[in-house]
Amino acid sequence: MKKFRRPLDIFDSEVLDCIYGQYPWDDWERDALAAGVPKDLAGLGRLTVREAYQHGWDDRLKSLCGWYDRGRRMIRLALRSPGTAEKRWQRLLDTDGHRGEYNEKTGQWVSFVAVRKDL
């Protein structure tokens, strides 16, 4: 995975010009597997890297998801503490980058962003 400039925009041509199977998240997964990250955890990390970009998560989260250091910090976390990595990445995916979550009782998406009633 190459290093990207800040801030990373969803319309970044370096990402849009990639061909199938050679997106940065695919590169990250290959790097993670080569470093010894278990396959299931590498797949979860790949999804996290991809969603951070495709859903336009804030720049701080993109940084945590490998976009500015070639994913090295994510790989180190996965190797050092796989359980923590899995919990952290799954929570980011479940909440779409800390934006909200599905209410299990209603099945509805509940945004963490306060909605103004006076608008």
N, C-alpha and C positions, 0 to 999 in steps of 0.2 A: 504494500500500500504506500503510495507516495504521500508526501507531506503537503497539505493544502494551506493556502493563505487565509488569513482572517479578514473579515468574517466570511464564512463560506455561505454562498447564496445557493438557493435551490436550483437556480438556472445556470450554475457554474458550467461553462462549456467543457472543461476538462472532464467532468463527470458525464455530461450528456453525450459526449463524443465517444464514450467507451462502447465496446461491442459486448454482446451477451457473453457472460462467463468471465469477463475481465473488468468488472466494476470494482471499485475500491473495497467493497465489502467482500467480494470474492477473493481478492488479494489478501485481505485481512484473515479470512478463514484459512487460506493456504499457509500463511505465515504462522498462524496459531497452531495448526496441526503439525507443521514442521518443528515448532518449538516444543511439542509434546502435550499440548492442550487436548484433553479428551474430545472425541468427535462430537458428542452431544453438546458439550459446553461451547465448543468452537462454533457450532451451528447457531446456538443462542446468541453468542457474541456477534456473529455475522448479521443476524436479524437486528440486533441493537444498533450496529454501525449503520445499516441501511435505513432503518426507521428514523434515526437522528437526522439523516440527510433528507429523506423523502418527505418527512412530516415537518421539516423546518423547525426542529427543536432549537431552543435558544443556544447562543454561542457557547455558554459555559457547559451545557450538556454535550454539545458536539465535541468540545475539547475532551470531556470525560469519555466520550465514545470513539476516541482515536483519530479524529480528523486532523489534528495538528501535530501529532507526534508519531504518525504512521501506525498507530494502534499499539505501540509498545507498552504503555501503561496498562492497557486492558490485558495484554498477554501476561505481563508480570503478575497482575492480580489473579488471573485464572490459574497460573502455576503455583503461586504462593498460597492462595486461599480460594479454592474452587467453589466451596459452599457460599462464601460471601459474594463472589462474582456472579454465581447463578441467581442468588436472591436480588442483588442490586440490578442486574440486567433485566430480570423478569419483571421487577417492579417498574422499571422505566418503560418496558413494553406494555404492561398492564395499564399504566396511567398515561400512555402516550406522552412521555417526557414530563411527567408531573402536571399534566393539564386537567386530569379528571379520571374517573373510573366508572365501571358499570356497577349499578346497584344490583346485588344478587337477588333481591326480593322482587324488584320491579322490572329488571332487565333493561333499564334506561341508563343512558350515559349521564353522569352527574359531573359537571364542570367544577374544577377547583377555582376557577376565575369567578369572582363575585359579579353577579348580574345586577345592573342598576335597574331598579323598578321605575324610576322617574323618567326614563327615556321613551 
